[in-house]
Structures are given as C-alpha cells and as structure tokens.
Amino acid sequence: MNIFEFNNVVLSPQVVINGHAKGSLKAHTLLKQVIVKLAPMYPLWQFVVSNVTMGDEAHTFKVMANGQELGSISRVYHGRDYVIAVGNHRISENRTRGSEYKTKDVDKAVLKVKKTFFPRNPSERLSEAATETDRFLNGQENGKQRALNKHEYSISEAMMEYVRGAGYAAFLTYVNDMEPRLKDKVLAHMQGQQELQMEMKSIEEIRRQFDSQIAALIVRDSGKYLVRIDDNVQIYDDNTLPESMRGKLGMLKLVDAGFFLSDVGCRVNDEVFVVTVDEEQEQA
C-alpha cells in the first residue's frame, strides 16, 4: 500500500516549499512497513514528512498529536545496513549510547512507538518548561551582559582618553586627596604601569628586529656560538665573537632566562639569546 494515501500522512511546510508532493514521494521498505501499521492504528496522529532525500525518498517522519510532537521515525544507516530509528525525549533519557532506538525489526519498532509515543504528562511538561526557561534566561543574561560590556568598554575608553589627556592633572589631584592607604595603592599601580610600558617598548623593539632578522640570534653550543643575522650564519668562539655582540651577550649572561634588557636584547633560555643591533651605527 502507498503510505502517502493515508490522510494522516502529510508533508511539512518546508518539504512543500522545496517542491515535493505526496504523489511523487516514496519511502524505504522498512519505514513504509512501520507507517502502514501505525497510521491506521492512530488516525488522530499526524505522520509529518520532515526530510526528503535528493531521490524523493521520505526518510524522516515527525509524529504529531494535538500540535505536540510525540517523536520521530526515520530510516538511518547503522551497522552497514539501513534500520528504523525511533526517537523522542523518553527514549533518549533511558539510553546510554545514542539518542534513538534502532532496529531492523518492524514489529519491535512499532512496539517502541506504542510504548513511548504519548503526550507529555504534567511532570514532563514542567521539566521541559524548566529546561527551556533556563536556556532562555541564560541566553538573555549572556546577550544583555555582552551589550552591557560593550557600553561599559566604550565609556571606560572615553574616561581613559580624558585621563591620559586634559584630565590627567585633575586625576592626580583626585589621587592626592585620597585616603593614604588607597593613595599608596594607586600610586604603586601607576609606577608599575610605567615600568611595564618601558618593558613593552623594549620587547616590541626586540620583536621588530627579530622578525626583520636584523637582530643576532645566538645559540651557545658546546663552547661555540652559532650566530644568525638575516640569512648569514657564522660560528664563533669567545675570542672571535664580534665586539659589538660580546658586550651585550655578556650582560645577557648575567640575567635569568626570560629577561629583557633595553637596547641590549633578551635571554630566551640558558642557551639562546637575541642581541639587538644599533641600526644608526650599522648604517654609519
């Protein structure tokens, strides 16, 4: 029997929009056998075709009753063969692997539908509503927080621009009028900021020279120094290392790994150093 002749087998609006009609559709044999048993058994249910393949094969039916989705019945590929997949929230909650019940047995699929496809009871409706409400509130909170952060960021940027410029003297007056404990804390942060800004300038200059391969990359290896500047690689020892590098390398050897020295370079680890060059002196 052609399952699409049943009055309660219908097409979803999207399937219709995609240009499909009941008369042109077909279904896999297993799926067809399930619908043939269920459609006349439950005349008040609607078996809604929700997915159609390129070959006009209906492979997913959503089962509806009084506007409520009871579950889905579909044809899926599983274990190297096509099987029937029956799914809804009850089936999903009771499974540890996968969210659908899969079988090639038509009678077992029909039985699973009969046991699990029925309207949600008050407890299920409330549980579902609570989950949906939680999801809704989270979405609203996240969205509003992002919008609030954007406004606060713009305001903070404007405030900082004022403090860095015309408002700096007024800000210092405000700090000097603070209670001593708070004043000391703010002044310490201001000093720390200035020190870090100077360190960042040193790092940025070393990064610029390193990326441009202007700086000397030095690797200490078995008493020798492997030195690369641009594409030129040389090997030196303590006696032959150029004077322009020797002094700076000596200073870097005195500091810990990860330390930067302005106009000198940095020590990457115990064996690797970056030594900057005086570009004006090089050009002269």
ZAZA-794753 format. One line per 8 residues: number of its first residue (from 1); for each residue x, y, z of N, C-alpha, C, O. Coordinates in steps of 0.2 Angstrom, whole numbers, always signed. Last residue first. Layout:
N
NUM) X:Y:Z:X:Y:Z:X:Y:Z:X:Y:Z ~ ...
% end
This chain:
284
284) +380:+269:+48:+386:+274:+48:+392:+270:+45:+397:+272:+44 ~ +372:+258:+50:+371:+262:+44:+377:+267:+42:+379:+268:+37 ~ +376:+254:+63:+377:+250:+57:+376:+254:+50:+380:+252:+46 ~ +372:+265:+70:+379:+264:+70:+380:+259:+64:+385:+260:+60 ~ +358:+264:+68:+361:+270:+66:+369:+269:+65:+372:+271:+60 ~ +356:+251:+74:+354:+252:+67:+358:+258:+64:+360:+259:+59 ~ +363:+241:+84:+362:+249:+84:+362:+250:+77:+367:+251:+73 ~ +355:+226:+87:+360:+230:+84:+358:+237:+84:+352:+239:+84
276) +352:+214:+100:+349:+219:+96:+356:+223:+93:+361:+222:+96 ~ +352:+197:+102:+356:+203:+103:+354:+208:+98:+354:+207:+92 ~ +345:+184:+111:+344:+188:+105:+347:+195:+107:+346:+198:+112 ~ +350:+167:+115:+350:+174:+116:+348:+178:+110:+349:+175:+104 ~ +350:+151:+123:+348:+155:+117:+347:+162:+119:+344:+164:+124 ~ +353:+144:+134:+357:+143:+128:+356:+148:+122:+360:+149:+118 ~ +344:+146:+144:+351:+146:+146:+355:+146:+140:+361:+148:+140 ~ +333:+157:+135:+334:+152:+139:+341:+151:+141:+345:+156:+139
268) +332:+170:+130:+327:+166:+129:+327:+160:+134:+322:+159:+137 ~ +337:+186:+135:+339:+179:+136:+333:+174:+135:+329:+175:+140 ~ +338:+200:+124:+334:+196:+129:+338:+189:+129:+341:+187:+124 ~ +345:+216:+122:+342:+210:+119:+338:+207:+124:+336:+209:+129 ~ +348:+231:+122:+353:+225:+123:+350:+219:+119:+353:+216:+115 ~ +339:+240:+124:+344:+242:+119:+350:+236:+119:+355:+237:+117 ~ +334:+233:+139:+333:+238:+134:+339:+240:+130:+345:+241:+133 ~ +333:+216:+142:+337:+222:+143:+336:+227:+137:+337:+226:+132
260) +323:+203:+149:+324:+208:+143:+328:+214:+146:+327:+216:+151 ~ +323:+186:+153:+324:+193:+155:+325:+197:+149:+329:+195:+144 ~ +322:+173:+151:+316:+176:+150:+317:+184:+152:+312:+187:+152 ~ +335:+168:+163:+331:+166:+157:+324:+170:+157:+321:+170:+162 ~ +343:+181:+172:+339:+175:+171:+336:+174:+164:+335:+179:+161 ~ +359:+189:+167:+352:+189:+169:+349:+182:+168:+352:+178:+165 ~ +372:+187:+162:+371:+189:+170:+364:+189:+172:+363:+189:+178 ~ +371:+186:+149:+373:+180:+153:+372:+181:+160:+371:+176:+164
252) +369:+199:+145:+363:+194:+145:+364:+188:+149:+360:+185:+151 ~ +381:+204:+146:+376:+207:+150:+370:+202:+151:+368:+201:+156 ~ +387:+197:+135:+390:+196:+142:+385:+199:+147:+384:+196:+153 ~ +381:+202:+124:+380:+195:+126:+382:+194:+134:+379:+190:+137 ~ +386:+215:+124:+379:+214:+125:+377:+206:+128:+373:+205:+132 ~ +399:+212:+121:+397:+216:+127:+390:+214:+129:+388:+213:+135 ~ +399:+205:+109:+402:+202:+115:+399:+205:+121:+398:+202:+126 ~ +394:+212:+98:+390:+207:+101:+392:+205:+108:+388:+203:+113
244) +404:+220:+95:+398:+223:+95:+393:+218:+98:+388:+220:+101 ~ +415:+211:+93:+415:+215:+99:+408:+218:+100:+406:+219:+106 ~ +412:+194:+88:+412:+202:+86:+411:+206:+93:+407:+204:+97 ~ +421:+181:+93:+414:+184:+93:+415:+191:+92:+419:+194:+96 ~ +433:+175:+95:+432:+178:+88:+425:+181:+88:+423:+184:+83 ~ +434:+171:+108:+439:+175:+105:+437:+178:+99:+439:+184:+98 ~ +424:+162:+110:+424:+168:+114:+429:+173:+112:+429:+179:+113 ~ +419:+158:+93:+421:+156:+100:+422:+162:+104:+420:+168:+101
236) +406:+156:+80:+412:+160:+84:+413:+156:+90:+410:+152:+92 ~ +399:+154:+64:+401:+151:+71:+407:+154:+74:+412:+155:+70 ~ +385:+161:+56:+393:+161:+57:+393:+157:+64:+389:+157:+68 ~ +374:+164:+43:+375:+160:+49:+383:+160:+50:+386:+158:+45 ~ +363:+175:+35:+370:+174:+36:+371:+170:+43:+369:+173:+48 ~ +351:+180:+33:+352:+173:+31:+359:+171:+32:+361:+166:+30 ~ +350:+189:+48:+347:+189:+41:+348:+181:+39:+346:+177:+43 ~ +362:+181:+58:+359:+188:+56:+357:+188:+49:+360:+187:+44
228) +366:+169:+69:+362:+171:+63:+360:+178:+63:+356:+180:+67 ~ +378:+160:+77:+375:+167:+76:+372:+167:+69:+375:+166:+64 ~ +383:+149:+89:+380:+149:+82:+376:+156:+81:+372:+157:+85 ~ +398:+148:+97:+392:+152:+97:+389:+152:+90:+393:+154:+85 ~ +405:+135:+108:+404:+139:+102:+398:+143:+102:+393:+142:+106 ~ +403:+126:+119:+408:+131:+119:+409:+136:+113:+413:+140:+113 ~ +391:+119:+114:+397:+116:+115:+403:+121:+115:+408:+119:+112 ~ +383:+133:+110:+383:+126:+108:+390:+123:+109:+394:+125:+105
220) +372:+146:+111:+378:+144:+114:+378:+136:+113:+373:+133:+116 ~ +365:+155:+98:+364:+149:+102:+371:+147:+104:+376:+146:+100 ~ +358:+171:+94:+364:+167:+96:+362:+161:+100:+358:+161:+105 ~ +353:+181:+82:+350:+176:+86:+357:+171:+87:+360:+169:+83 ~ +354:+199:+81:+358:+192:+80:+354:+187:+85:+353:+188:+91 ~ +342:+208:+71:+345:+206:+77:+349:+200:+76:+347:+196:+72 ~ +336:+207:+59:+341:+212:+60:+345:+210:+66:+351:+211:+66 ~ +325:+200:+56:+331:+197:+55:+337:+201:+55:+342:+200:+53
212) +312:+205:+58:+316:+208:+52:+323:+204:+51:+326:+206:+46 ~ +310:+199:+70:+306:+197:+64:+309:+199:+58:+308:+196:+53 ~ +320:+205:+78:+320:+198:+77:+316:+196:+71:+318:+192:+67 ~ +316:+219:+78:+322:+217:+75:+323:+210:+73:+326:+207:+68 ~ +303:+217:+84:+304:+220:+77:+310:+218:+74:+310:+216:+68 ~ +307:+212:+96:+302:+208:+92:+303:+211:+85:+303:+207:+80 ~ +314:+223:+101:+317:+216:+100:+313:+212:+95:+316:+209:+91 ~ +303:+232:+102:+309:+234:+98:+313:+227:+96:+315:+226:+91
204) +295:+226:+111:+292:+227:+104:+298:+228:+100:+298:+226:+94 ~ +303:+225:+123:+301:+219:+119:+298:+220:+112:+300:+216:+108 ~ +304:+239:+125:+310:+235:+124:+308:+229:+120:+311:+227:+115 ~ +290:+242:+127:+294:+245:+122:+300:+242:+120:+302:+241:+114 ~ +288:+234:+139:+284:+233:+132:+288:+236:+127:+288:+233:+121 ~ +296:+241:+148:+297:+235:+146:+294:+232:+140:+297:+229:+136 ~ +288:+253:+149:+295:+253:+146:+297:+247:+144:+301:+246:+139 ~ +276:+248:+154:+276:+251:+147:+283:+252:+144:+284:+251:+138
196) +281:+244:+166:+279:+239:+161:+278:+242:+154:+280:+238:+149 ~ +283:+256:+172:+288:+251:+172:+287:+246:+166:+291:+244:+162 ~ +270:+262:+172:+276:+265:+169:+281:+260:+167:+284:+260:+162 ~ +263:+252:+181:+261:+253:+174:+267:+256:+170:+268:+254:+164 ~ +270:+254:+193:+270:+248:+189:+268:+248:+182:+271:+245:+178 ~ +266:+267:+195:+273:+266:+194:+274:+259:+191:+278:+259:+186 ~ +252:+265:+197:+254:+269:+192:+262:+268:+190:+264:+268:+184 ~ +252:+256:+208:+250:+254:+201:+252:+258:+196:+254:+256:+190
188) +256:+265:+217:+260:+259:+216:+258:+256:+209:+263:+254:+205 ~ +246:+274:+217:+252:+276:+215:+257:+271:+213:+261:+271:+209 ~ +236:+266:+223:+235:+269:+216:+242:+271:+213:+243:+269:+208 ~ +241:+264:+236:+240:+258:+231:+239:+260:+224:+242:+257:+220 ~ +242:+276:+241:+248:+272:+240:+247:+267:+235:+251:+265:+231 ~ +228:+279:+242:+233:+283:+238:+239:+279:+236:+241:+279:+230 ~ +223:+270:+251:+221:+270:+244:+226:+274:+239:+227:+271:+234 ~ +230:+275:+262:+231:+268:+260:+229:+267:+253:+232:+264:+249
180) +226:+289:+263:+233:+287:+262:+234:+280:+259:+238:+278:+255 ~ +212:+294:+253:+214:+292:+260:+221:+288:+259:+222:+285:+254 ~ +216:+306:+241:+213:+300:+243:+215:+299:+250:+220:+301:+252 ~ +221:+317:+235:+216:+319:+240:+213:+312:+243:+209:+312:+248 ~ +229:+312:+225:+232:+315:+231:+227:+316:+237:+230:+317:+242 ~ +219:+308:+216:+223:+303:+219:+226:+306:+225:+226:+303:+231 ~ +214:+321:+212:+210:+316:+215:+214:+311:+219:+211:+309:+224 ~ +226:+326:+206:+223:+329:+212:+219:+325:+215:+219:+325:+222
172) +227:+317:+195:+232:+317:+200:+230:+321:+207:+231:+318:+212 ~ +215:+321:+188:+216:+314:+191:+221:+314:+196:+220:+311:+201 ~ +219:+334:+184:+213:+333:+189:+213:+326:+192:+211:+325:+198 ~ +229:+330:+176:+231:+334:+181:+225:+334:+187:+226:+333:+193 ~ +222:+323:+166:+227:+320:+169:+229:+324:+176:+229:+321:+181 ~ +212:+328:+157:+210:+327:+164:+216:+324:+168:+214:+322:+174 ~ +218:+329:+144:+216:+335:+148:+215:+334:+155:+216:+338:+159 ~ +224:+313:+144:+225:+320:+141:+223:+325:+146:+227:+327:+151
164) +221:+302:+151:+228:+302:+148:+229:+309:+145:+235:+311:+144 ~ +208:+305:+155:+213:+305:+160:+220:+305:+157:+224:+309:+160 ~ +202:+304:+142:+201:+310:+146:+207:+311:+151:+211:+316:+152 ~ +204:+291:+140:+206:+296:+135:+207:+302:+138:+211:+306:+137 ~ +197:+285:+150:+204:+284:+150:+207:+289:+145:+212:+292:+146 ~ +184:+288:+146:+186:+290:+153:+194:+290:+152:+197:+295:+155 ~ +183:+281:+134:+182:+288:+134:+185:+291:+141:+188:+297:+140 ~ +184:+268:+139:+189:+271:+134:+189:+278:+134:+194:+282:+134
156) +173:+267:+147:+179:+267:+150:+185:+270:+145:+189:+273:+148 ~ +163:+268:+137:+163:+273:+142:+170:+273:+145:+173:+278:+146 ~ +166:+256:+130:+166:+262:+127:+167:+268:+132:+170:+273:+130 ~ +164:+246:+140:+170:+247:+137:+171:+254:+134:+176:+257:+134 ~ +150:+248:+143:+155:+250:+148:+162:+251:+145:+166:+255:+148 ~ +145:+243:+131:+144:+250:+133:+149:+252:+138:+152:+258:+138 ~ +149:+230:+131:+151:+235:+126:+150:+242:+127:+154:+246:+126 ~ +143:+225:+143:+151:+226:+142:+153:+230:+137:+158:+234:+138
148) +130:+226:+138:+132:+230:+144:+140:+231:+144:+142:+236:+145 ~ +130:+216:+128:+128:+223:+127:+131:+228:+132:+133:+233:+131 ~ +134:+205:+136:+138:+207:+131:+137:+214:+129:+141:+218:+128 ~ +123:+204:+145:+129:+206:+148:+134:+208:+142:+138:+212:+143 ~ +112:+201:+136:+112:+208:+139:+119:+210:+142:+121:+215:+142 ~ +117:+188:+132:+116:+194:+127:+116:+200:+130:+119:+205:+128 ~ +117:+182:+144:+123:+182:+141:+123:+188:+136:+127:+192:+135 ~ +103:+183:+148:+109:+185:+153:+115:+186:+148:+118:+192:+149
140) +97:+176:+138:+96:+183:+139:+101:+186:+143:+103:+192:+142 ~ +102:+163:+139:+103:+167:+133:+102:+174:+134:+106:+179:+131 ~ +98:+160:+152:+105:+160:+150:+106:+164:+144:+111:+168:+144 ~ +84:+160:+149:+87:+165:+154:+94:+166:+153:+97:+171:+153 ~ +82:+150:+140:+80:+156:+138:+84:+162:+143:+86:+167:+140 ~ +87:+139:+148:+90:+141:+142:+89:+148:+140:+93:+151:+138 ~ +77:+139:+158:+84:+140:+160:+88:+142:+154:+93:+147:+154 ~ +66:+137:+150:+66:+143:+154:+74:+145:+156:+76:+150:+155
132) +68:+124:+146:+68:+129:+141:+69:+136:+144:+72:+140:+141 ~ +68:+117:+158:+74:+117:+154:+74:+123:+149:+79:+126:+148 ~ +55:+120:+162:+60:+122:+166:+67:+123:+162:+71:+127:+163 ~ +48:+113:+152:+47:+121:+153:+53:+124:+157:+55:+129:+155 ~ +52:+100:+155:+54:+103:+149:+53:+111:+149:+58:+114:+146 ~ +46:+99:+168:+53:+98:+167:+55:+101:+161:+61:+105:+160 ~ +32:+101:+164:+35:+106:+169:+43:+105:+168:+47:+110:+168 ~ +30:+90:+156:+29:+97:+153:+33:+102:+157:+36:+107:+155
124) +32:+80:+165:+37:+81:+159:+36:+88:+156:+41:+91:+154 ~ +22:+82:+174:+29:+82:+176:+33:+83:+171:+38:+87:+171 ~ +10:+80:+165:+12:+87:+168:+19:+87:+171:+22:+93:+170 ~ +16:+71:+151:+12:+72:+157:+14:+78:+160:+19:+81:+158 ~ +15:+72:+133:+19:+73:+139:+14:+74:+145:+9:+77:+145 ~ +7:+60:+123:+8:+67:+126:+12:+67:+132:+11:+62:+136 ~ +17:+46:+117:+11:+49:+120:+12:+56:+123:+18:+57:+124 ~ +27:+34:+113:+24:+40:+110:+17:+41:+113:+12:+39:+111
116) +31:+22:+119:+34:+29:+121:+31:+35:+118:+32:+40:+120 ~ +24:+11:+115:+26:+12:+122:+28:+19:+124:+27:+21:+130 ~ +22:+13:+101:+16:+12:+105:+18:+13:+113:+14:+16:+116 ~ +36:+13:+98:+32:+19:+97:+26:+18:+101:+24:+23:+104 ~ +40:+0:+101:+43:+5:+104:+39:+11:+103:+38:+15:+108 ~ +31:-7:+92:+30:-8:+99:+34:-2:+103:+31:+0:+108 ~ +37:-4:+80:+30:-2:+81:+29:-2:+89:+26:+2:+91 ~ +50:-10:+81:+49:-3:+80:+42:+0:+82:+41:+5:+85
108) +46:-23:+82:+49:-20:+88:+49:-13:+87:+48:-9:+92 ~ +41:-25:+69:+36:-26:+75:+39:-23:+81:+36:-20:+85 ~ +52:-23:+61:+47:-18:+61:+42:-19:+67:+40:-14:+69 ~ +69:-24:+65:+63:-27:+66:+57:-23:+66:+56:-18:+70 ~ +80:-17:+65:+78:-19:+58:+71:-22:+58:+68:-24:+53 ~ +82:-2:+75:+81:-9:+74:+79:-11:+67:+77:-6:+63 ~ +86:+9:+88:+87:+7:+81:+86:+0:+80:+88:-4:+85 ~ +82:+23:+97:+81:+16:+97:+82:+14:+90:+78:+16:+86
100) +93:+37:+100:+87:+34:+97:+87:+26:+98:+93:+23:+98 ~ +104:+42:+105:+98:+45:+107:+92:+42:+104:+86:+44:+106 ~ +119:+34:+111:+115:+37:+106:+108:+39:+109:+107:+38:+115 ~ +120:+25:+126:+123:+26:+119:+118:+28:+114:+113:+25:+113 ~ +111:+25:+136:+117:+27:+137:+122:+28:+131:+127:+32:+131 ~ +94:+30:+137:+99:+27:+133:+106:+29:+136:+106:+35:+137 ~ +83:+37:+143:+84:+30:+145:+90:+26:+141:+91:+20:+142 ~ +82:+48:+136:+84:+49:+143:+86:+42:+146:+89:+41:+151
92) +78:+44:+123:+84:+47:+124:+86:+47:+131:+92:+46:+133 ~ +64:+40:+126:+69:+35:+123:+76:+38:+125:+81:+34:+127 ~ +59:+53:+129:+59:+47:+134:+64:+42:+132:+68:+39:+136 ~ +60:+61:+118:+64:+63:+124:+64:+57:+129:+69:+56:+133 ~ +62:+50:+104:+59:+55:+107:+63:+56:+114:+68:+53:+115 ~ +64:+39:+90:+67:+43:+95:+62:+48:+98:+57:+51:+94 ~ +69:+25:+80:+63:+28:+84:+66:+33:+89:+70:+30:+93 ~ +75:+20:+65:+77:+24:+71:+70:+27:+74:+67:+31:+71
84) +77:+5:+56:+72:+10:+58:+75:+13:+64:+77:+10:+69 ~ +92:+4:+44:+87:+2:+50:+82:+7:+51:+83:+13:+49 ~ +103:-2:+32:+98:+3:+34:+93:+0:+40:+92:-6:+39 ~ +120:-6:+37:+113:-8:+34:+109:-2:+36:+110:+1:+41 ~ +131:-5:+44:+132:-7:+37:+125:-9:+34:+125:-13:+29 ~ +127:+1:+56:+129:-6:+56:+130:-9:+49:+128:-15:+48 ~ +115:+11:+49:+118:+9:+55:+121:+2:+55:+117:-3:+52 ~ +106:+24:+42:+111:+19:+40:+115:+17:+47:+118:+22:+50
76) +89:+26:+45:+96:+28:+45:+100:+22:+43:+98:+16:+43 ~ +73:+32:+44:+77:+27:+41:+84:+30:+41:+86:+35:+39 ~ +62:+37:+58:+66:+38:+52:+70:+32:+50:+71:+27:+53 ~ +51:+45:+68:+53:+38:+65:+57:+40:+59:+54:+43:+54 ~ +49:+54:+83:+51:+54:+76:+53:+47:+74:+55:+43:+78 ~ +37:+62:+94:+43:+58:+92:+44:+58:+85:+41:+61:+81 ~ +26:+70:+96:+27:+64:+101:+34:+61:+100:+36:+57:+104 ~ +23:+87:+97:+27:+82:+94:+28:+76:+99:+31:+77:+104
68) +7:+94:+97:+13:+92:+101:+17:+86:+97:+14:+81:+95 ~ -5:+96:+90:+0:+101:+90:+7:+99:+94:+11:+103:+94 ~ -12:+84:+92:-14:+90:+95:-9:+95:+96:-8:+99:+101 ~ +3:+75:+88:-4:+74:+91:-6:+81:+94:-3:+83:+99 ~ +15:+69:+76:+12:+75:+80:+5:+73:+82:+1:+69:+79 ~ +30:+63:+72:+24:+61:+74:+21:+66:+78:+23:+68:+83 ~ +40:+65:+57:+38:+68:+64:+31:+66:+66:+27:+67:+62 ~ +49:+55:+48:+43:+57:+49:+42:+59:+57:+45:+56:+61
60) +62:+53:+35:+60:+55:+42:+53:+58:+43:+51:+62:+39 ~ +63:+51:+22:+66:+46:+27:+66:+48:+34:+68:+45:+38 ~ +56:+49:+6:+55:+52:+13:+58:+48:+18:+57:+42:+19 ~ +65:+52:-8:+63:+47:-3:+62:+50:+4:+67:+54:+6 ~ +69:+59:-19:+62:+60:-17:+60:+54:-12:+54:+52:-12 ~ +83:+59:-20:+79:+55:-24:+72:+54:-22:+69:+49:-24 ~ +88:+68:-10:+88:+70:-17:+84:+66:-22:+81:+68:-27 ~ +76:+65:+3:+82:+64:+0:+82:+67:-7:+76:+69:-9
52) +67:+74:+16:+67:+70:+9:+74:+70:+6:+77:+75:+6 ~ +59:+76:+31:+66:+76:+27:+65:+72:+21:+62:+66:+22 ~ +46:+76:+36:+51:+82:+38:+57:+82:+34:+61:+87:+34 ~ +30:+71:+35:+37:+70:+32:+41:+77:+33:+39:+82:+31 ~ +21:+67:+49:+23:+73:+45:+30:+71:+42:+35:+70:+45 ~ +8:+60:+54:+14:+57:+52:+17:+62:+47:+15:+62:+41 ~ -3:+63:+67:-1:+65:+60:+6:+63:+59:+11:+64:+64 ~ -16:+54:+75:-9:+56:+74:-8:+59:+67:-11:+57:+63
44) -29:+49:+74:-28:+56:+76:-21:+58:+76:-20:+64:+77 ~ -27:+35:+70:-29:+40:+65:-29:+48:+67:-29:+52:+63 ~ -18:+24:+73:-18:+30:+77:-21:+35:+72:-17:+40:+70 ~ -19:+13:+64:-20:+12:+71:-21:+18:+75:-24:+18:+80 ~ -15:+19:+52:-22:+17:+53:-24:+15:+61:-29:+16:+63 ~ -1:+21:+55:-6:+26:+53:-13:+25:+54:-17:+29:+56 ~ +6:+9:+59:+4:+14:+64:-1:+19:+61:-6:+21:+65 ~ +8:+1:+47:+5:-2:+54:+2:+4:+58:-3:+3:+61
36) +13:+10:+38:+7:+6:+36:+4:+3:+42:-2:+3:+43 ~ +25:+13:+45:+20:+18:+44:+13:+15:+42:+8:+17:+45 ~ +32:+1:+44:+31:+4:+51:+25:+9:+50:+20:+8:+54 ~ +34:-1:+30:+30:-6:+34:+28:-3:+41:+23:-5:+44 ~ +41:+11:+27:+35:+10:+24:+31:+5:+28:+25:+6:+30 ~ +53:+7:+33:+50:+13:+35:+42:+13:+33:+38:+14:+37 ~ +57:-4:+25:+56:-4:+32:+52:+1:+35:+47:+0:+39 ~ +57:+2:+12:+53:-3:+13:+52:-4:+21:+46:-5:+23
28) +58:+20:+11:+61:+14:+11:+56:+8:+14:+52:+10:+18 ~ +46:+29:+0:+49:+28:+7:+52:+21:+6:+50:+16:+3 ~ +42:+43:-11:+42:+36:-9:+46:+35:-3:+48:+40:+0 ~ +32:+56:-19:+37:+53:-14:+37:+45:-14:+32:+42:-15 ~ +23:+61:-27:+29:+59:-31:+34:+56:-26:+40:+54:-27 ~ +11:+63:-20:+11:+59:-26:+18:+57:-29:+18:+52:-32 ~ +15:+74:-11:+14:+67:-9:+14:+62:-14:+17:+56:-14 ~ +28:+84:-17:+21:+82:-17:+20:+75:-15:+25:+71:-16
20) +41:+97:-16:+39:+90:-16:+31:+89:-15:+28:+94:-12 ~ +46:+110:-15:+44:+107:-21:+42:+100:-22:+40:+97:-27 ~ +50:+116:-4:+55:+113:-8:+53:+110:-14:+57:+107:-18 ~ +38:+118:+2:+41:+124:-1:+47:+121:-5:+49:+124:-10 ~ +35:+105:+7:+31:+108:+2:+35:+114:-2:+35:+114:-8 ~ +45:+105:+17:+45:+100:+12:+41:+102:+6:+43:+101:+0 ~ +40:+115:+25:+47:+116:+22:+47:+111:+16:+50:+113:+11 ~ +28:+110:+30:+28:+116:+26:+35:+117:+22:+35:+119:+16
12) +28:+92:+28:+29:+98:+32:+29:+104:+27:+30:+103:+21 ~ +14:+82:+23:+21:+85:+22:+22:+91:+26:+17:+95:+27 ~ +6:+67:+30:+6:+74:+27:+13:+76:+26:+18:+73:+29 ~ -5:+55:+34:+2:+56:+32:+2:+63:+28:-1:+63:+22 ~ -18:+55:+36:-14:+57:+42:-7:+57:+40:-3:+58:+45 ~ -23:+49:+25:-25:+56:+26:-21:+59:+32:-19:+65:+32 ~ -13:+38:+15:-16:+39:+21:-17:+47:+22:-13:+51:+21 ~ -5:+38:+4:-13:+39:+3:-17:+40:+9:-22:+41:+9
4) +7:+36:+7:+6:+43:+6:-2:+44:+4:-4:+50:+3 ~ +9:+22:+7:+8:+26:+13:+6:+33:+13:+2:+36:+17 ~ +2:+11:-3:+6:+18:-4:+4:+22:+3:-2:+24:+4 ~ +4:-6:+0:+0:+0:+0:+4:+6:+0:+10:+6:+3
% end
